[in-house]
Amino acid sequence: MSSFRFLHAADLHLDSPLKGLERHDDLSIDRIRSASRRALDNMVRVAIEHEVAFVIIAGDLYDGSWKTISTGHYMASALGRLIAHGIRVFLLQGNHDAASVLTRDLPLPAGIDRFPSSNPGSFLIDHLGVALHGQSFANRHIPHDMTPAYPTSVQDYFNIGVLHTSLSGHGQHETYAPCTPEALRAKNYDYWALGHVHERMILTDGTPIVFPGVLQGRHIRETGEKGVVLVTVTDHRIESITPITCDVVRWHVAHFDCTGLESMASLEERLGDFLRDMARDHASHLTVVRLIVEGTTQLHDALRRQGPALRETAQHLAAMSGGEIELEKLVLKTSPLVTQSLTRPTEDEIFALSGLIHDAAGDEALLKSLGDELDPFLNTLNLGDIAPDSLLARIRQHDWGSILPELNEALCDSLSGMGDAP
């Protein structure tokens, strides 16, 4: 019986730049910025600990051309540790590190092989009976399916297809080298090692088609565990496909329900408990949280008025949670309590209100006061041209004699139900 393991990774995006986080001086920016390097270290550690025969990286080792030479040095150091432990590495360039994108690249020592970009190529590991087939991106945008040109499977070998693709119809990613699961399985390979889609996806209805997902989440749209998959093969048959986490910073969207809370003190108490529970659940990671405060509550107006103070309160409670919980953003989505529907007024009450409006129309002092109150306000508005017969023109002219009777009629119709839609 022959058995071996290999590690499938993709989308390392080493030293991916942070976008929009620098304005949050309360976040651990240095730790977040270095997270992709720590995750790469974890990937190497996992490969060594599980004594894998080889590692496949299915595209996007980088996030584009290196900003500094240290990015290349760090990648070289990590891959060098794998080679030192007798672990072969197979690299495929994706859209972010296509041949046309990188201005610099790594020299490849023995033990590291890169799939060509001009056409599909194959690598054989004869002592394991493994054949790997793949093609790197020559240019950043590949609009067509690359797989028809992939080689036929090698008989009596365990065949692995390596491809960077959006796999038509999956994920919210731009379309690159589109293909379908049916077309991939038609190649009669034993495993498809894909990259580009940042969510982990394992399709096992037939030949396994696997996206390991991004190695380290980079922002709030890449939430949850991130890492690699460990594949165990026995006698040319897949025995297991096991996800293993490598991330060191985890992004999380948390929904805090404040329905029924009646005071800020009760909200702070419950939110403190909520964040302590989160700290226990995420004890092994720095967790960056987008906190969504929701629910129907009488605190709705008070929360809206709180503004930055509410965020500061949440930050303090996170700091006291006993874990490493930091706030990326606080979003208010509460709703006010629905008040009981008002009882329709009686005819006598409507008649009394109509009488008050009628009397107001004859009270010159009241009408003068009304004009004196409205004029300064109207003068601050840029109203442009006003139609001569419009309500606004009549208000400007203090034409209360025409305005108040119309108001009286409309208000009484509405209160009596005559203005309701049929």
N, C-alpha and C positions, 0 to 999 in steps of 0.2 A: 504494500500500500504506500503510495506517494502522497505527500501532503505539503503544502506551503501556504504562506500568508502574504498578502500584499496590502499596501495602504493606498487608498485613492483620495486625493485632495484636489482642490481647484480654488481659483479666485482668492489667492493670498493677498493681493493688492498691498504689497509691502510698502509701508510709509505713505499710505493713502492720505492726502491732505484733509484736514478738518475743515468743514464749511459751516459757518454760522455759530460755532460753539465758543469761539474766542470771546464773544461778548458776555459770556456767562463766567464772571470771575470767581464764582462760587463752586465751579466744577474742577475736578482734578485733571486739568487739561493735559499736563505732561504724561500722566498715566494713560489717558485715553489716546494721546498721540503715539505713544510707544506700544500700544496694545497689539498691533499687527506683528511687531517683532517678538513679543512674548508668546503670542500664539504660534508663530513659526517655531520658536524654541520648543513649545509643547508638542508640536507635530513631530519634530525630530525625536524628542524623548519617547513618544508613543511608538514610533517606528522601531527604535532600539529595544525598548522594553518588550515588545511583542515579537522581536526577532523576525521581522518581515524580510522577505527575499528581495523585494523591490518596492519603490514608491512611484506612483503615477501622479503628476501634477498637470491637470487638464486645462491649462490656460490661465492667463492673467496672474502671473507671478508678481507683476508690478501694477501700478496704477497709471502707467504711461512712462515717458522718458524720465530717468532719475533726476531728482532735484539736486542731489549731491552724490558724490562717489560713495559715500558711506552706505547708501542703500544697496549698491552692488556688493560692497564688502560684506555686509551683513548676510545677504543671501548666499554668497560664496562660503562664508564660515559655516552656515547651517547645512548646506549641501555637502560640504567637506566632512562634517561629522558623520553624515550617513555613509559616505564612501569609506571613511576610516573604520566603520563597523561592518564593512562588506555588504552594504545595502546599495543596490543599483538604483539609479534615478532616471525616469523617463519624463522629459519635459515637452509640453506642447504650448506654442504661443497662441494666445487668444487675441481678442480685439484690442485690449489695453496694452499688450506688449507685442503687437504684430511686428514683422520685420521692418515695415515702413515707419513704425512709430518710435522704436527705440533708437536713440542716437548712440548709445553705448550698450554693450552686452557682455555677458560673462564668457571668458575662455572656458571651454569644456574639457576637463581632464577625463582620463579613462574612468569608466563607471557611470558617467552622465551622458545620456543620449537625448538629442532633440529631434523631434519629427521635422522633416523638411517642409518648406512652405511652397515650393514649386509644384509639387505633386505628392500624393500619399506615399508614405514609406512604411517599411516593416522592420521590426527588430525581433530576433529570435533568442530565446534563452534555452539552449538545447538541453542542458542537464535537467531542467524542470519541464521541458516540453511545452513552453509558452511562446506564443507569437503575439506581438503587439503591433497594431496597425493604426496610423494616424497621419494627419496633415495639419501643420501650423498655419496660422493666418499670415499671408503675405502682406495684406493690406487691412486696415482697420475695419472696413465694411465689406463683408462677404454676403451678397444678397441671394446666392443660390445654394442649393443642396450639394454638399461636397461628397456625400457618401457613395454615389454611383461609381466614382472612380476608385473607391477603396478596394484593396486586393481581396480576392476570394480567400476563404478560410484555409489554413494549412491543415491538412489531414493529420489526425492523431495528435494534434497540439491543442492546448487550451488557448483559444483565440480571444483577444481583447481588442475592442475598437475604442480608440481615444478621439474625442471630438469636442470642440467648443461650439455650442449651438444654443439657440433659443428654443429649440424643439417646438415647432409650431403649435400654438394654442395654449402654451403653459407659461404662467408667470406674467409679471408686468414689465418684462424686459424688452428692449429693442430687438428687432428681428435680425439675427446673425446666423448665417449658414442654416437656414430653416430645413427641417426634415420631420418625419413622422415616426412614431414607434414602429409602425408596420414596415416602413422602409428599412429601419435599422435591423429589425429581426430577420428581414429577408436576406441579410448578409450571412446568416448562419454562424455568427460569432457566439461565444459563450458568455460574454460580459461586455456591456458598453459603459465606459468610463467617461462621463460627460462633465463639462464645465459651462459656466456663464450664468445659469439660473442660481440666484443666491439663497433660495430656500432649499432645504434638503428634500429630495424627492427620490423614492425608490419604487420603481415599477417592476413587479415580479410576475406579471401574467405572461409567461414565456421567458425568453432571454432577459435577464435582469438589465434594466436601463436605469442608471443611477446618477443623480446629481448629489454630491456630498454637501453642497451649499458653500457659502463663503466661510473662510477659515475663522474670521473674526468680524463680528458685526461692527459697522462703522458709524451708524446713525440710527435714529429712532424708527426708521422704516425697516431695519434689519434686527428684529427682536428675537428673543429666545436663544436656545443653545446653538452654538456654531462649532464646526470642527471637521472631522474626516470620517471616512468609513473604512473599517478593517474587514477584508474579505479573506475567508478561509476556503481553500480548495483541496479536495481529497479525490484522488484518482480522476482528475479532470472534471470533477463535478463540484459546484459551489455548495459548501456545507453551511456557511453562514455569512451574512452581511451585517456588520455591527457598527452603528454610529458611535463615535467617541468624541467627546467635547475637547476642544483645545482653546476656546476663548478665555480671556482674562477679564474683559469688561463686557457686561451683558446689558442690553437695552430692553426696557420693559415698559409697556403701557398698562397702567393700573387704574381701575375704575373704583372710585370711592363713593358709596351711596350714602347720602345724608338725609334720606327720607325720614320724616318723623322727628328730626332733631329740632329742638325749640330754643336753644341758646348756644352762643359761641363757645361757652365752657364745655357743653356736652359734645359739640363738634370736635373741639381740640382733644378731648379725652378719647373719643372713638377713633379719630385720625391717628393719635399716638399709638393705640392698640393695633390699628391697621398696619402702620409702618413697622412696628416691632414684629408682627407676624411675617411681613415681607422680608425683614432682615434675617429671620430664622430660615426662611425658605431659600434665601440666596446667600447663605453664609460664606460660600467659597469664592464669591466674585464681588468686584465693585459693580454695583447695579445702578445704572442711570435711568431714572424713571420720568415718564411723562404722566403726571397725575391728573386724571379727569374727575372733577368733583361734580356729581350729578344727583338727581333725585328731586322729588317735589317737596319743598320745605318752606316754612315761613321765614327762614333765614335768607331766602333768595335775594331780597333787596340789600340786606346787610352785607352779604358776600360780595355783591357787585360794588358796593361802596368801598369795601376793604382794599381792593386793588393790590398794589405791591406788598402791603402789610400782610395779606393772607399768604402770599408766596413766602415771605420771610418766616411766618409762623410754621408753615409746612417744612421749610428748610431746617428750622431749629428742631422740630419733632423728628425729622429724618436723622439729624445728627445725634439725637438722643436714643435712636432705635436700638443701639447695641450692635449694629452691623455697618456695612459700607453702602449706604443708600444715599444717592445724591439726586437732586431734582433738576431735570432738564427743562421742564416747562410745567406750568399749572394752567389747566383749562377749565373754565367754569361752564357747566352745561345744566345748571339747576333750573327748575321751573317753580313759579310761585304757586301757592295753594290756590285751588279753584274756590272762589267765594260762592256762597249759596246764591242762587238766582233771586233777584229782587222781585217782590210781589208787585204785579201791575197795579198802579194807583187806581183808586175809585174815581167815578165820574165827579163826585163832589170835590176831590182833591185836584183833579185836572181843571175843573171850573175855577177853583180858588187860585191856582197858579196862573191861569189865563187872566184872571182879574188883576193879579199883581203886575203882569207885563203890561196890561192895558193902562193901569194907573201910572206905571213908569214912563209911558209915552207922554204923559202930561206933566211930568215933574221936571221943569226946566233946570233946576239946580242939579238934579241927578244926571240929566243928559249932558250938561256942561261938564260935570265932573268926569263922565264917561269919555267925552272927547279929549279932555285934558290928560287923561291917563293913557289913551291910545296914541295920540299924536307923537309924543317922543319916541315911542316904540316903532311906529310906522316910518318915522324919519330916518331910523338907523338901517332900514332895509333897502336894498337895491332892487326895486320892484319893476324897473323898466317902464315901458309904455303900458298904461292902464286903460282898458276899454271904457268908454264914457258911461255905458249903462251897467257896468259890472257892480257886484256887491262891494268890492274894494273901493271903487270910485265913490259910491254913495257913503261909505264909511268916512272917506277922506272929506266929504262935504258935510258930514254930520247930519245926513238925511234920515234921522231916526224915525220920522213920520212914515216913511215907506218900509224901513227895515224892520221895526218892531212888530208890526202886524203880520208880516210874512213869517218872522221868527215864531210868533205866537201860534200861528196856524200850523206850522211844521212841527213844533214841539208837541202840541196837543194831539196831532194826528199820530205821532210816534208813540206817545204814552198810551193812547187809547187802542193802539194796534192797527190803525188804519194804514200806517206806513209799512207794515210787515209785507214781506214778499209773499205772493200767493202760493 
